[in-house]
Amino acid sequence: MTATEGKIQKTYLICWALMLLGAMHYYQPNGGGSGLSLAFNSTSWMALSLVMATVFFQVAKSSQVNWSLQDRALGLTLLALAFPLVWSPSPWAAEAHSRYLGLIALWLIALGHRQISLKTPGQTWLWRLVVMAGLLEATFAVVQFLFPESFPTLINKQRPTGIFQQTNLVATFVGSTMVVAFYRLGTLEKSQYWRYQHLALLLIGAMAQALVLSRTGLLGTFAALIGVTLLTGWRKNSKLWLPLALGTLLALSLQWLSDAPGRNNLEQAGYRATLYGISAELIVESPLTGVGLGRFQDAFMERQGELNQAGTDYPFWSTASSHPHNELLYWGVEGGVLPMLALLLLGLWLTWQVWRNGDLHHKAMWLCLFPILLHTQTEFPLYHSVPHLALFALLMAEMDSTPRRSKSIVGEGVLRLSAPIMVLLVCAFMITNLMTTYWGGRYFATQDPSYLTRIMNPFGQEKTINMLTGSALMRVGTPQALSEAEKIAQSEVVLRPSKGAYRLLFDAQRAQGKSTDAIQTLARAHLLFRDDPTFQGLMPAETAVSSPVADSPQASPKL
């Protein structure tokens, strides 16, 4: 390895350290949600842009791209996932673009990791960083449980959420890092100091898992740990189960001492029974084309309302569901069987390659991936959390056992120039997105519309900004403002039908004296959101007051 290659590898590791130990743990008050609505995702993208810039410099230096059959399979799968764009209708298809950007980023991170070709010391430090990230999150989750009053927005009914603001996310991220620590303790990690750190993750991670009480996290982590134990030998790893058992006992003791309520109905599927059932019906109805990319929320809410009206026995929740909590069903509903089969075949082929041709490391990395992989079948971690996507990409690159190839390229100067430009563009977008979160929060706290005029980048949080803008326009109350609020609400009920959007549309129509339209909107809202208090006791449109400001609760629709 040359001195230049050594510097590039060191820079690569430093950039991953910025991501795993700094950027992904950043918190900023927000209105909830997923993706760029959560601040740690913006900072994580900034750190990952530095990671990819390092990859660009490495490719420019070597004048070649290293790839494998797995990279080609991932690329072909992305093409299959993109094919439904051909027939998906507007304006819904545009809603799926950010999803594609995330999946392309996952592919590029995995491909980029192959370009660096870390030697054993670099590999050791990379996985130490991953374990440290898991330890930070697990410790944070335990602290949240012990001092819930200090983290009111990061606690869900006494269940910690880490930095991710969602219980299953913290459970599966910590779970995957625990499996990494378990594997390295049994095979690779020789430094006594770092062994203590890995053992600390097993202990505190087990505490966090028991306190979070995520079924997905517990099942995925336990299954993966059993798999690694069988893979590397019980005799070698039996002692590693002691910190896991001790951590679980400590967590149960903390729950008993704090008198924290346990989680009920763990054996029930809950709302997922409705999500999965209706999703399956939609796939059967349109198996070849699906309902169209970006249309899940619209199609699901419509079907749920129809089934409710027909008196079926599906459990009904008046919640706007944007995702069926299952990756395969998501693509099946929106794009038909082609993308669904492409994902399924990719997963089966990769698994076959790993377990047929892979060595111990490849198989262990597959097991480390399992908690997040299982999570994709119960929720949408790769679209909710950039750290999950990044860790998923790293583990996919490391589990790859397919033959390697290399291809010479030209245009090294373009790569060197594009690297800093990419970093500047990504950082500019993400910093302005963080400013959007801040100014949106200021408006929500003060109802002062001047804060919304300071927003420069509404593109990362379109739904939130639309709803806040509609609320501000209702407070202004002029005919032009009310008309603009109605247009915003009409767009939202088409793209993302939710209680807030329907309430905004109803209030805007009523304030303009559009009685017939308001009554129709209210009837539609009752169909989609049965018995929801948002729409109970509303005055008939004919007798409504003319000023939206007079009814303050109606002036600020719930997001």
C-alpha positions in Angstrom: 0.0 0.0 0.0 1.4 3.4 -1.0 1.6 6.4 1.2 -1.2 8.1 -0.8 -3.5 5.0 -0.4 -2.8 5.0 3.3 -3.8 8.7 3.6 -7.0 8.0 1.7 -7.9 5.0 3.9 -7.2 7.1 7.0 -9.4 9.9 5.7 -12.1 7.4 4.9 -12.1 6.1 8.4 -12.1 9.6 9.8 -15.2 10.4 7.8 -17.0 7.3 9.0 -16.0 8.3 12.6 -17.7 11.7 12.0 -20.8 9.9 10.8 -20.9 7.1 13.5 -19.7 9.1 16.5 -21.0 12.5 15.7 -23.4 13.3 13.0 -25.9 10.4 13.6 -26.3 11.5 17.3 -27.3 15.1 16.6 -30.7 16.2 17.9 -32.8 19.2 17.1 -36.4 19.8 18.2 -38.8 18.9 15.5 -42.4 17.9 14.7 -41.7 14.2 14.3 -42.0 12.1 11.2 -39.2 10.4 9.3 -36.4 11.1 6.8 -35.3 14.7 6.6 -37.9 15.8 9.2 -35.5 14.4 11.7 -32.3 16.4 12.2 -29.9 13.5 12.6 -30.6 12.4 9.1 -29.5 15.8 7.7 -26.2 15.7 9.6 -25.7 12.1 8.7 -26.1 12.9 4.9 -23.4 15.6 5.3 -21.0 13.1 6.9 -21.7 10.5 4.2 -21.0 13.1 1.5 -17.5 13.3 2.9 -17.3 9.5 2.9 -18.2 9.4 -0.8 -15.9 12.3 -1.6 -13.0 10.2 -0.3 -14.2 7.3 -2.5 -14.2 9.6 -5.5 -10.6 10.6 -4.8 -9.6 6.9 -4.5 -11.3 6.0 -7.8 -9.6 9.0 -9.5 -6.2 8.0 -8.2 -6.5 4.3 -9.2 -8.3 5.1 -12.5 -10.5 2.0 -12.0 -13.7 0.9 -10.4 -13.8 -2.3 -8.5 -17.1 -4.2 -8.6 -18.6 -7.6 -8.0 -21.6 -9.7 -9.2 -23.5 -8.4 -6.1 -23.1 -4.8 -7.3 -24.4 -5.8 -10.7 -27.4 -7.6 -9.1 -28.1 -4.6 -6.9 -28.0 -2.3 -10.0 -30.4 -4.6 -11.9 -32.8 -4.7 -9.0 -32.8 -0.9 -8.9 -33.8 -0.9 -12.5 -36.6 -3.3 -11.8 -37.8 -1.1 -9.0 -37.7 1.9 -11.3 -39.6 0.3 -14.1 -43.1 1.1 -12.6 -42.3 4.8 -13.1 -43.2 4.2 -16.7 -46.9 3.7 -15.9 -47.3 5.4 -12.5 -49.6 8.4 -12.8 -48.8 12.0 -11.8 -48.6 13.7 -9.4 -48.1 10.6 -7.1 -45.1 9.2 -8.9 -43.0 12.2 -7.8 -43.6 11.2 -4.2 -41.4 8.1 -4.8 -38.3 10.0 -6.0 -36.8 10.4 -2.6 -37.2 6.7 -2.0 -35.2 6.0 -5.1 -32.5 8.5 -4.1 -32.1 6.6 -0.8 -31.8 3.2 -2.4 -29.3 4.5 -5.0 -27.3 6.0 -2.1 -27.3 2.6 -0.4 -26.0 1.0 -3.6 -23.3 3.7 -4.0 -22.1 3.4 -0.3 -21.7 -0.4 -0.7 -19.9 0.0 -4.0 -17.8 2.8 -2.6 -16.7 0.7 0.3 -15.3 -1.8 -2.1 -13.1 0.9 -3.7 -11.2 1.6 -0.5 -10.1 -2.0 0.1 -9.3 -1.6 3.8 -6.5 -3.8 5.1 -6.9 -5.6 8.4 -6.0 -2.7 10.7 -8.4 -0.4 8.9 -11.1 -3.1 9.0 -10.6 -3.4 12.8 -11.0 0.3 13.3 -14.1 0.5 11.1 -15.9 -2.1 13.2 -14.7 -0.6 16.4 -16.4 2.7 15.3 -19.6 0.7 14.5 -19.5 -0.9 18.0 -18.9 2.5 19.6 -21.9 4.0 17.8 -24.1 1.2 19.1 -22.7 1.7 22.6 -23.5 5.4 22.5 -27.1 4.7 21.3 -27.6 1.9 23.9 -26.3 4.1 26.7 -28.5 7.0 25.6 -31.6 4.7 25.6 -30.9 3.6 29.2 -30.3 7.2 30.3 -33.7 8.1 28.7 -35.4 5.4 30.7 -33.8 6.5 34.0 -34.5 10.2 33.5 -37.6 10.4 31.2 -38.4 13.9 32.4 -35.2 15.2 30.8 -36.2 13.7 27.4 -39.9 14.4 26.9 -39.7 14.2 23.1 -37.5 11.1 23.1 -39.7 8.8 25.2 -42.6 6.7 24.0 -44.7 5.6 27.0 -41.6 5.0 29.1 -40.0 3.2 26.1 -36.7 4.9 25.1 -36.3 5.8 21.4 -32.6 6.8 21.4 -31.8 9.5 18.9 -34.1 7.9 16.3 -37.4 9.0 17.9 -38.9 5.5 17.3 -38.5 2.4 19.4 -38.0 -0.2 16.8 -35.3 1.9 15.1 -33.1 2.1 18.2 -33.7 -1.6 18.9 -32.5 -2.8 15.5 -29.6 -0.4 15.2 -28.3 -1.4 18.6 -29.1 -5.0 17.8 -27.0 -5.1 14.7 -24.1 -3.5 16.4 -24.4 -6.0 19.3 -24.1 -8.9 16.8 -21.0 -7.2 15.3 -19.5 -6.9 18.8 -20.4 -10.5 19.7 -18.8 -11.9 16.5 -15.6 -9.8 16.9 -15.2 -10.8 20.5 -15.3 -14.5 19.6 -12.9 -14.3 16.6 -11.0 -11.1 15.9 -10.7 -8.5 18.6 -7.5 -9.1 20.6 -7.0 -5.7 22.3 -8.1 -6.0 26.0 -9.3 -2.4 26.1 -11.5 -2.8 23.1 -12.8 -6.2 24.3 -14.1 -4.4 27.4 -15.8 -1.9 25.1 -17.4 -4.6 23.1 -18.5 -6.4 26.3 -20.0 -3.1 27.5 -22.1 -2.9 24.4 -23.4 -6.5 25.0 -24.3 -5.6 28.6 -25.8 -2.1 28.0 -27.3 -3.2 24.7 -29.2 -6.0 26.3 -30.5 -3.5 28.9 -31.6 -1.2 26.1 -33.3 -4.0 24.2 -35.2 -5.1 27.4 -36.2 -1.5 28.2 -37.3 -0.7 24.6 -39.4 -3.9 24.3 -39.4 -3.9 20.6 -40.6 -7.3 19.3 -38.8 -6.8 16.0 -35.5 -5.8 17.7 -35.6 -8.6 20.3 -36.4 -11.3 17.8 -33.9 -10.1 15.2 -31.1 -9.6 17.7 -31.7 -12.9 19.5 -31.9 -14.9 16.3 -28.7 -13.3 14.9 -26.8 -13.9 18.2 -27.9 -17.6 18.2 -26.7 -17.8 14.5 -23.3 -16.4 15.3 -22.9 -18.7 18.3 -23.7 -21.7 16.1 -21.4 -20.4 13.4 -18.4 -19.9 15.5 -18.9 -22.6 18.2 -20.7 -22.6 21.5 -17.6 -23.4 23.5 -15.8 -20.3 22.2 -18.8 -18.0 22.8 -20.7 -19.4 25.7 -19.2 -16.8 28.1 -20.3 -14.0 25.9 -23.9 -14.8 26.9 -23.2 -13.8 30.5 -23.2 -10.0 29.9 -26.3 -10.4 27.8 -28.1 -12.2 30.6 -26.8 -9.8 33.2 -28.0 -6.8 31.1 -31.4 -8.3 30.7 -31.7 -8.9 34.5 -30.6 -5.3 35.2 -33.2 -3.9 32.9 -36.0 -6.0 34.4 -34.8 -4.8 37.9 -34.9 -1.2 36.7 -38.4 -1.7 35.4 -39.6 -3.2 38.6 -37.9 -0.5 40.8 -39.3 2.4 38.6 -42.7 0.8 38.5 -42.7 1.4 34.7 -45.7 0.0 32.9 -45.0 -3.1 30.8 -46.0 -3.4 27.2 -49.4 -5.0 26.7 -50.7 -7.1 23.8 -47.2 -8.3 22.7 -48.8 -11.3 21.1 -51.1 -9.3 18.9 -50.3 -7.9 15.4 -52.3 -4.7 16.1 -52.8 -2.4 13.2 -50.5 -4.4 11.0 -53.2 -7.0 10.6 -55.3 -4.3 8.7 -52.2 -3.0 6.9 -51.1 -6.4 5.6 -54.6 -7.6 4.8 -55.7 -4.6 2.8 -52.3 -4.4 1.1 -52.7 -8.0 0.0 -56.1 -7.2 -1.4 -54.7 -4.3 -3.4 -51.9 -6.5 -4.9 -54.4 -9.1 -6.0 -56.5 -6.4 -7.7 -53.6 -4.9 -9.6 -50.9 -7.6 -9.7 -49.1 -6.3 -12.9 -49.1 -2.5 -12.5 -50.0 -1.9 -8.8 -51.8 1.2 -7.9 -48.9 3.5 -9.0 -45.8 4.6 -7.2 -46.4 7.1 -4.4 -50.1 6.1 -4.2 -50.1 3.8 -1.2 -51.5 6.2 1.3 -54.3 7.3 -1.1 -55.2 3.8 -2.2 -55.0 2.3 1.3 -57.1 5.0 3.0 -59.7 4.7 0.2 -60.0 1.0 0.6 -60.1 1.1 4.4 -62.9 3.6 4.2 -64.9 1.4 1.8 -64.4 -1.7 4.0 -65.4 0.2 7.1 -68.6 1.4 5.3 -69.3 -2.2 4.2 -69.1 -3.4 7.8 -66.1 -5.7 7.5 -64.3 -7.0 10.6 -60.9 -5.4 9.9 -59.6 -3.5 13.0 -60.0 0.2 12.0 -57.7 3.0 13.1 -58.2 6.5 12.0 -54.5 6.9 11.1 -53.2 8.0 7.7 -50.8 5.2 6.8 -48.1 6.1 4.3 -46.5 2.6 4.3 -47.7 -1.0 4.8 -44.9 -1.6 7.3 -43.5 -4.2 5.0 -41.0 -3.6 2.2 -42.2 -6.3 -0.1 -45.8 -5.3 0.3 -44.9 -1.6 -0.2 -43.5 -2.3 -3.7 -46.2 -4.9 -4.5 -49.0 -2.5 -3.8 -47.5 0.5 -5.7 -45.6 -1.2 -8.5 -47.0 -4.7 -8.9 -45.3 -8.1 -8.7 -42.2 -7.1 -10.8 -40.4 -5.0 -8.1 -41.7 -7.4 -5.4 -40.2 -10.4 -7.2 -37.0 -8.5 -7.9 -36.4 -7.8 -4.2 -37.3 -11.3 -3.2 -35.0 -12.9 -5.8 -32.2 -10.5 -4.9 -32.5 -11.5 -1.2 -32.6 -15.2 -2.0 -29.7 -15.0 -4.4 -27.5 -13.1 -2.0 -28.3 -15.4 0.8 -27.5 -18.5 -1.3 -24.2 -16.9 -2.4 -23.2 -16.1 1.2 -24.1 -19.5 2.7 -22.8 -21.6 -0.3 -19.6 -19.7 -1.3 -18.9 -17.4 1.6 -16.4 -17.8 4.4 -16.9 -17.2 8.1 -16.7 -13.5 7.8 -19.3 -13.3 5.0 -21.7 -15.5 6.9 -21.2 -13.5 10.1 -21.9 -10.2 8.3 -25.1 -11.6 6.9 -26.2 -12.4 10.5 -25.2 -8.9 11.6 -27.5 -7.6 8.9 -30.4 -9.7 10.0 -32.0 -7.4 12.7 -32.3 -4.5 10.2 -33.3 -6.9 7.4 -36.2 -8.2 9.6 -37.1 -4.6 10.4 -37.7 -3.9 6.7 -40.5 -6.5 6.9 -42.3 -4.8 9.8 -41.5 -1.1 9.1 -39.4 1.1 6.8 -36.0 1.7 8.6 -34.1 2.4 5.4 -36.3 5.4 4.6 -36.7 6.6 8.2 -33.1 6.5 9.3 -29.9 7.3 7.4 -27.7 5.5 10.0 -29.7 2.3 9.3 -29.2 2.7 5.6 -25.4 3.4 6.0 -24.9 0.4 8.3 -27.0 -1.8 6.0 -24.8 -0.8 3.0 -21.6 -1.5 5.0 -22.8 -4.9 6.0 -23.9 -5.8 2.5 -20.5 -4.8 1.1 -18.8 -6.9 3.8 -21.0 -10.0 3.3 -20.3 -10.1 -0.5 -18.8 -13.4 -1.5 -19.2 -13.0 -5.3 -16.2 -12.8 -7.7 -14.5 -9.4 -8.0 -13.9 -7.5 -11.2 -12.3 -4.1 -12.0 -12.9 -1.7 -14.9 -10.6 1.1 -16.1 -12.2 4.5 -16.3 -11.3 7.9 -17.8 -12.1 11.4 -16.5 -10.1 11.3 -13.3 -10.1 15.1 -13.2 -13.8 15.2 -13.3 -14.1 12.9 -10.3 -11.6 15.1 -8.3 -13.6 18.2 -9.2 -17.0 16.7 -8.5 -16.1 15.4 -5.0 -15.9 18.9 -3.3 -18.9 20.1 -5.4 -21.0 17.2 -4.2 -20.0 17.9 -0.6 -20.9 21.6 -0.9 -24.3 20.8 -2.6 -25.2 18.2 0.0 -24.2 20.3 2.9 -25.9 23.4 1.6 -29.2 21.4 1.1 -29.0 19.7 4.5 -28.0 22.9 6.5 -30.9 24.8 4.9 -33.2 21.8 5.8 -32.1 22.1 9.4 -32.9 25.8 9.2 -36.4 24.8 7.9 -36.9 22.6 10.9 -35.9 25.5 13.2 -38.1 28.2 11.6 -41.0 25.8 11.3 -40.7 25.0 15.0 -40.6 28.7 15.8 -43.8 29.3 13.9 -45.5 26.3 15.5 -44.6 27.8 19.0 -45.5 31.4 18.3 -48.0 31.3 15.3 -46.0 34.2 13.9 -46.1 33.8 10.1 -43.0 35.9 9.6 -41.0 32.8 10.6 -42.3 30.9 7.6 -41.0 33.6 5.2 -37.5 32.8 6.4 -37.6 29.2 5.1 -35.3 28.9 2.1 -35.6 25.1 1.5 -39.1 23.6 1.7 -38.2 20.6 -0.4 -37.0 18.2 2.3 -40.2 18.6 4.4 -42.9 19.4 1.8 -45.8 18.0 3.8 -44.9 19.8 7.0 -44.3 23.2 5.3 -47.5 22.9 3.3 -49.5 22.3 6.5 -47.8 25.1 8.4 -48.3 27.5 5.4 -52.0 26.6 5.2 -52.4 27.2 8.9 -50.7 30.6 8.5 -52.9 31.5 5.5 -56.0 30.7 7.5 -54.9 33.0 10.2 -54.4 35.8 7.7 -58.0 35.3 6.6 -58.1 37.4 3.5 -59.9 36.0 0.4 -56.7 35.5 -1.4 -55.1 33.8 1.6 -58.1 31.5 2.1 -58.1 30.6 -1.6 -54.3 29.7 -1.4 -55.0 27.6 1.8 -57.7 25.7 -0.1 -55.3 24.9 -3.0 -52.7 23.7 -0.6 -55.2 21.5 1.2 -56.6 20.1 -2.0 -53.1 19.1 -3.1 -52.4 17.4 0.3 -55.7 15.4 0.4 -54.8 14.0 -3.1 -51.2 13.2 -2.4 -51.2 12.5 1.3 -54.8 12.2 2.7 -54.6 12.9 6.4 -56.8 14.3 9.2 -54.9 17.6 9.2 -55.2 18.0 5.4 -59.0 17.3 5.4 -59.5 19.6 8.4 -57.6 22.4 6.6 -59.6 21.9 3.4 -62.9 21.9 5.3 -62.1 25.1 7.3 -60.8 26.9 4.1 -64.0 26.0 2.2 -66.3 26.9 5.1 -64.5 30.2 5.6 -65.1 31.1 2.0 -68.8 30.3 2.2 -68.5 27.2 0.0 -71.1 25.3 1.9 -71.6 22.4 -0.5 -67.9 21.8 -0.9 -67.4 21.9 2.8 -70.2 19.4 3.5 -68.7 17.0 0.9 -65.2 17.3 2.4 -66.6 16.6 5.8 -68.5 13.5 4.6 -65.3 12.3 2.9 -63.3 12.8 6.1 -65.9 10.8 8.1 -65.5 8.0 5.6 -61.7 7.9 5.8 -61.3 8.7 9.5 -64.3 7.1 11.2 -65.3 8.6 14.5 -62.2 10.7 14.8 -62.6 13.7 17.2 -61.0 16.0 14.6 -64.3 16.0 12.7 -66.8 15.6 15.5 -69.2 18.4 16.4 -68.3 20.6 13.5 -70.9 23.2 12.6 -72.8 22.7 9.4 -71.3 24.8 6.6 -74.4 26.9 6.2 -74.2 28.3 9.7 -70.4 28.5 10.0 -68.8 31.8 10.9 -67.1 33.6 8.1 -63.8 34.2 9.8 -61.4 31.3 10.4 -59.6 33.3 13.0 -62.7 33.2 15.2 -62.3 29.5 15.6 -58.7 29.2 16.8 -58.6 25.4 17.0 -59.6 25.2 13.3 -57.0 27.7 12.3 -54.1 25.4 13.1 -54.9 21.9 11.7 -53.1 19.1 13.3 -50.1 17.8 11.3 
